Amino acid sequence: MATIKDIAAKVGVSSATVSRVLNYDEKISVSEETKQAIFRTAEELNYKKKTVNPKIEDIALLYWPKNQEEFEDVYYKSIRQELEKQSLERNIKLVRYNKSEGIGAVSKNSKAFVAVGWFDMDEINHLKKITNHGIFIDTSPDESCFDSVRPNLDSIVTQIVDYFVEQGHETLGFIGSTDFDILTKKPAMDVREWSFRESARYYNRLNEKNIFITDKLSVSEGYRLGIKAIEELGEDMPTAFCMASDTLTIGVLQAFNEKSWDIPGRVAFFSINNISIAQYVSPPLTTFHIDIPLMCDAALNLLQERMLKGRDITKTVYINGKAIFRKSC
């Protein structure tokens, strides 16, 4: 790998001169011809400028999914692990707080926070008293104050419904979970269910009896809803289901396989997340890939903008998904 010393030797100037030119030091007194020679030589030698991230400390990592969610839904765990990995690479020191500790455990000296999971308004208001430099991943509870990075679930579900219609499916179903209202702390409609309803209604394929909702994303709840759908719908089963998450879908597939339903011949399933086990279930699961490293990269970019550049206008970043077609539809 080429070094500054190599460039200096070829151009015939000092290493200090090369360093100052490559760092765009406006005070250096060298001719334009010399500057161009340095840049040209650096390119010829394939010189890679070392990037040094300024140290950022006292950043709270708020990990707020429920305990059973980390065991049953590896999505949240993957986000946490990727955040911790990328923060080390960027010289960002995270101090982790878990939901079990309570929002009161978060240090009042925290300069900013990155939040994963679900927060109610009392918790949001507490965080506002500590800092307005906050980035939420997967949710956006207060876009007027905090940044957020989210998978574009509205678009993803719309694409799933479009696909099923293009494939000739006349009857569609949805299996998902509730969101919750951060003010009342009561269940509310999740964006995936809302998007499914709107898309299915557009195609005149919305049927209330084909929608099954739980309050928890877990394999066991997926299995329960799968059995419920089989018992309640029987031969009126829709020919395709849009699924809110792989975790639920794994349980649903267990139920349908147990009852000897032909997948995808009789009923097809299209899910969201693309967790690692999705390719190994029976049949392998067609699902939308959510790029967790990209989400975490975007979140830490927002954090660095806040802390290093002083940005005070909030941003909401939506990450699109990519369909991974396997054998469940």
Residue pairs with C-beta under 8 A, 6 or more apart in sequence:
1 46
1 48
2 42
2 45
2 46
2 47
2 48
3 47
4 15
4 18
4 19
4 22
4 47
5 15
6 45
6 47
7 18
7 38
7 41
7 42
7 45
7 47
8 14
8 15
8 17
8 18
10 41
10 45
11 18
11 34
11 37
11 38
11 41
13 30
13 34
13 38
17 28
17 30
17 34
17 38
18 38
18 42
20 28
21 28
21 30
21 34
21 35
21 38
21 39
22 38
22 39
22 42
22 47
22 49
52 91
53 89
53 90
53 91
53 92
53 304
54 91
54 308
55 91
55 92
55 93
56 90
56 91
56 92
56 93
56 111
56 112
56 303
56 304
56 307
56 308
57 93
57 111
58 93
58 95
58 107
58 109
58 110
58 111
58 112
59 87
59 92
59 93
59 94
59 95
59 110
59 111
59 112
59 113
59 114
59 303
60 94
60 95
60 96
60 97
60 106
60 107
60 110
60 112
60 113
60 114
61 80
61 83
61 84
61 87
61 94
61 95
61 96
61 97
61 113
61 114
61 116
62 97
62 106
62 113
62 114
62 115
62 116
62 117
62 119
63 76
63 80
63 96
63 97
63 98
63 99
63 116
63 117
64 98
64 99
64 115
64 116
64 117
64 118
64 119
65 73
65 76
65 99
65 116
65 117
65 118
66 99
67 99
67 100
68 216
68 218
69 76
69 216
69 217
69 218
70 76
70 77
72 217
72 218
72 219
72 220
72 247
73 217
73 218
73 245
73 247
74 247
74 275
74 276
74 277
75 245
75 246
75 247
75 273
75 275
75 290
75 292
76 116
76 117
76 138
78 275
78 292
79 116
79 137
79 138
79 292
79 295
79 296
80 116
82 292
82 293
82 296
83 94
83 114
83 116
83 137
83 296
83 299
83 300
84 94
84 96
86 293
86 296
86 297
86 300
87 93
87 94
87 300
90 300
90 304
92 300
92 303
92 304
94 114
95 107
95 110
97 105
97 106
99 117
103 119
103 122
103 123
103 126
103 127
104 126
106 113
106 126
106 127
106 130
107 130
108 130
110 130
110 131
111 131
111 133
111 307
112 131
112 133
112 134
112 135
112 303
112 306
112 307
113 127
113 130
113 131
113 133
113 134
113 135
114 134
114 135
114 137
114 299
114 300
114 303
115 127
115 134
115 135
115 136
115 137
115 139
116 136
116 137
116 138
117 138
117 139
118 139
118 180
119 127
119 136
119 139
119 141
119 182
120 182
120 183
120 185
121 141
121 182
121 183
124 141
124 142
124 182
127 134
127 146
128 145
132 145
132 146
132 312
133 303
133 306
133 307
134 145
134 146
134 147
135 146
135 147
135 148
135 149
135 299
135 302
135 303
135 306
136 146
136 147
136 148
136 149
137 148
137 149
137 150
137 295
137 296
137 299
138 149
138 150
138 151
138 295
139 148
139 150
140 146
140 148
140 150
140 316
141 182
143 314
143 316
144 314
145 314
146 314
147 299
147 302
147 306
147 314
147 315
147 316
147 317
148 315
148 316
148 317
149 295
149 298
149 299
149 302
149 316
149 317
149 319
150 316
150 317
150 318
150 319
151 272
151 290
151 295
151 318
151 319
151 320
151 321
152 318
152 319
152 320
152 321
153 191
153 192
153 195
153 272
154 191
154 194
154 195
155 318
155 320
155 321
156 195
156 272
156 288
156 320
156 321
157 191
157 192
157 195
157 196
157 199
157 242
157 272
158 195
158 198
158 199
159 288
159 323
160 242
160 270
160 272
160 288
161 172
161 196
161 199
161 200
161 203
161 205
161 242
162 199
163 270
163 323
164 172
164 240
164 242
164 268
164 270
164 329
165 203
165 205
167 240
167 268
167 329
169 205
169 238
169 239
169 240
169 268
170 205
170 239
171 205
171 207
171 210
171 238
171 239
171 240
172 196
172 200
172 205
172 206
172 207
172 210
172 238
172 239
172 240
172 241
172 242
173 207
173 210
173 211
173 212
173 229
173 237
173 238
173 240
173 241
173 242
174 192
174 193
174 196
174 197
174 200
174 210
174 211
174 212
174 241
174 242
174 243
174 244
175 211
175 212
175 213
175 222
175 225
175 226
175 229
175 241
175 242
175 243
175 244
175 248
175 249
175 252
176 190
176 192
176 193
176 196
176 212
176 213
176 214
176 243
176 244
176 245
176 248
177 190
177 213
177 214
177 215
177 216
177 217
177 221
177 244
177 245
177 248
178 187
178 188
178 189
178 190
178 213
178 214
178 215
179 187
179 188
179 189
179 190
179 191
180 186
180 187
180 188
181 187
181 188
187 215
190 244
192 242
192 244
192 272
193 211
193 213
193 244
196 211
196 242
197 206
197 211
200 206
200 207
207 238
209 232
209 233
209 236
210 233
210 238
212 225
212 228
212 229
214 221
214 224
214 225
214 248
217 244
217 245
217 247
217 248
218 247
218 248
218 251
219 247
219 248
219 250
219 251
219 254
220 251
221 248
221 251
222 247
222 248
222 249
222 250
222 251
222 252
222 253
222 254
222 255
223 251
223 252
223 254
223 255
224 251
224 255
225 248
225 251
225 252
225 255
226 251
226 252
226 253
226 254
226 255
226 256
227 255
227 259
229 237
229 252
229 255
230 237
230 255
230 256
230 259
230 261
237 261
237 266
237 267
238 267
239 266
239 267
239 268
240 267
240 268
240 269
240 270
240 329
241 252
241 267
241 268
241 269
241 270
242 270
243 249
243 252
243 269
243 270
243 271
243 272
244 271
244 272
245 271
245 272
245 273
246 271
246 272
246 273
246 274
246 275
246 277
246 278
246 285
246 287
247 273
247 275
248 271
249 269
249 271
249 278
249 281
249 285
249 287
249 328
250 277
250 278
250 281
250 285
252 269
253 263
253 269
253 281
253 282
253 283
253 285
253 328
256 263
256 267
257 263
257 282
261 267
263 269
263 283
263 328
264 283
264 327
264 328
264 329
268 286
268 328
268 329
269 285
269 286
269 328
269 329
270 286
270 287
270 288
270 328
270 329
271 278
271 285
271 286
271 287
271 288
271 328
272 287
272 288
272 290
272 321
273 287
273 288
273 289
273 290
274 287
274 288
274 289
274 290
274 324
278 284
278 285
278 287
278 324
278 326
279 285
279 326
283 326
283 327
283 328
284 326
284 327
284 328
285 326
285 328
286 323
286 324
286 325
286 326
286 327
286 328
286 329
287 323
287 324
287 326
288 321
288 322
288 323
288 324
289 321
289 322
289 323
289 324
290 319
290 321
291 319
291 321
291 322
294 319
295 319
298 317
298 319
302 315
302 317
305 311
305 315
306 312
